[in-house]
Amino acid sequence: MIRTVPLSQIHSLPRWRRPVALLSLMAVASPLAFATWNALLNNFVIEAAGFTGVEIGWLHTVREIPGFLAVGVIALIMLVREQVLGLVALLLLGAATAVTAWFPSLGGILTITMLSSIGFHYFETVNQSLQLQWIDRADAPQVLGKLVAVGAGASLVAYGVLVLTWQTLSLSYNLVYMVAGGGAVVIVAFCALAYPQFEAPHPQIKRMVLRRRYWLYYALQFMSGARRQIFVVFAAFMMVEKFGFQVHEVTALFLINYLANMVFAPLMGRAVGRWGERRALIFEYAGLVGVFMAYGGIYYFSWGVVIAAALYVIDHLFFALAFALKTYFQKIADPGDIAPTAAVAFTINHIAAVFLPAGLGYLWVTTPAGVFVLAAAMAMVSLILALMIPRHPAPGHETVFAALAMRPAE
């Protein structure tokens, strides 16, 4: 029988059996499956099913539906513990990734994408909740930065193997998907058997929570989801469609991304801890405005592949600062709100994701640059919202307006 260990007693456990070690293993398993699926996706769907921008838009719309329904996690944690649910979702992600190449048709790809997406989004929802419950608030930026680096390292290894062996060994899509997905399943099995159930000190509310004082966090989540879809769906697709990247070239680009993340994410964590979420998010969104405008310039000014690849890496580095939004919420939230709000926030994050990829797929086939100009406008809105974060967020000081309202009159 698996025992339950309160967080107050975890210091009696060896380091490899503590919560941060478990979070690190899960941070390896998720990108091992998802990042490999993503690295091969554009080439696989073009070669196997003849996808254009329209079909890739629909695929990503289908992929984001489970994210929109992530609020269902609230109902599931009434039946099973969050830690168990996270592992089950991760198991589904790994298994679906393993069999992706078995269904080389539009209908098959959409179906398996839906299954893997349920696993991915439900795991990410629970994982975010567990991180904020298990990691001490004072250490959160640094630890979250290290977890990002761990995930980037796992992706780096997977992509490095792909770059070195895809052409040399004439690998097939099926073999790579089976190895990556199967590896994630093995890690999940180890996590389920080797770790106790960790008990956080604050019981989580098991119903939907929408609080007016969290409105800025909700707004930032909505804009983050809308903006990220354009990057996830169309930035890599551009590299294949416009510049003719092969699997090993796309993977090499991803490898550079994750190498940069592995190096810089811990530094970003320390920067957020020192300078605060407000400055970090302002820096991220201002940078993304410039990057997306430069993406549009690739089509208007016919810039070459080197600039496109450099922008892709810079873009990915800015997105690595997204954990600052997590620590902002951790500072303003009631402890019991973390799990239900994580689910609600994930749903809000994916509202635009349900319709944007499909709709922008039609814009893409006529004006690709217009897609990136729209993304720049979204980043500008996020920048304006980030200016509303106070320097020292806390309950009662969720926005600069709340801080101003409490300032005594002179």
Secondary structure by P-SEA (a helix, b strand, c coil): cbbbbcccccccccccccaaaaaaaaaaaaaaaaaaaaaaaaaaaaaaccccaaaaaaaaaaaacccccccaaaaaaacccaaaaaaaaaaaaaaaaaaccccccaaaaaaaaaaaaaaaaaaaaaaaaaaaacccccaaaaaaaaaaaaaaaaaaaaaaaaaaccccccccaaaaaaaaaaaaaaaaaaaacccccccccccccccbbbbccaaaaaaaaaaaaaaaaaaaccaaaaaaacccccaaaaaaaaaaaaaaaaacaaaaaaaaaaccaaaaaaaaaaaaaaaaaaaaaaaaccccaaaaaaaaaaaaaaacccaaaaaaaaaaccccaaaaaaaaaaaaaccccccaaaaaaaaaaccaaaaaaaaaaaaaaaaaaaaacccccccccccaaaaaaacccc
